[in-house]
Amino acid sequence: MCSHQPSCPSFDNHAAHVVAAHPEQGWSLLCDGAIVFDDSGALLPDGRVVAPHRVPAERLAMAA
């Protein structure tokens, strides 16, 4: 799907470019065919799902 020369590496490398952004819906389409979500999850072109990378609540900073 990517038309860059040389073509973008696979999703695992995180070097693909955004070709369609939909921030109001929380997702973007990358030139390698992956769909990435604002919560850090993704759908890969081969159908695999990447779960969101969430920080445990204990590690979040608390406001004073």
C-alpha positions in Angstrom: 0.0 0.0 0.0 2.9 2.4 0.7 4.1 4.3 -2.3 7.2 5.8 -0.7 10.6 5.0 -2.2 12.1 3.1 -0.5 8.9 1.7 0.9 8.2 2.1 4.6 9.2 -0.7 6.9 6.6 -2.8 8.6 4.5 -1.5 11.5 6.9 -2.9 14.1 9.4 -0.2 13.1 7.0 2.7 13.6 8.4 4.6 10.6 5.3 4.7 8.4 3.6 8.1 7.7 0.0 9.1 8.4 -2.0 9.3 5.2 -5.4 9.9 6.8 -6.0 11.4 10.3 -9.3 11.3 12.1 -8.5 12.8 15.5 -12.2 13.4 16.2 -12.7 9.7 16.0 -9.4 8.7 17.6 -7.6 6.9 14.8 -5.2 7.4 11.9 -4.4 5.3 8.8 -0.7 4.8 8.1 0.8 4.4 4.6 1.7 0.7 5.4 -2.0 0.0 5.9 -2.0 -0.1 9.7 -4.7 1.8 11.7 -3.4 3.3 14.9 -5.7 4.5 17.7 -5.2 7.3 20.2 -5.1 4.8 23.1 -1.9 3.3 21.4 -3.7 0.2 20.1 -3.5 -0.7 16.4 -5.0 -2.9 13.7 -2.3 -4.2 11.4 -2.8 -4.9 7.7 -2.5 -8.7 8.2 -5.4 -8.6 10.7 -3.4 -8.7 13.9 -4.4 -6.6 16.8 -1.9 -4.6 18.9 -3.3 -4.0 22.4 -3.1 -0.5 23.9 0.0 0.2 26.0 -1.5 1.5 29.2 0.4 2.7 32.2 -0.7 1.1 35.5 -2.7 3.6 37.7 0.0 3.3 40.4 2.5 4.9 38.1 0.4 7.9 37.1 1.4 11.2 38.7 -1.1 12.7 41.2 -2.0 16.3 41.4 -1.3 18.0 44.7 
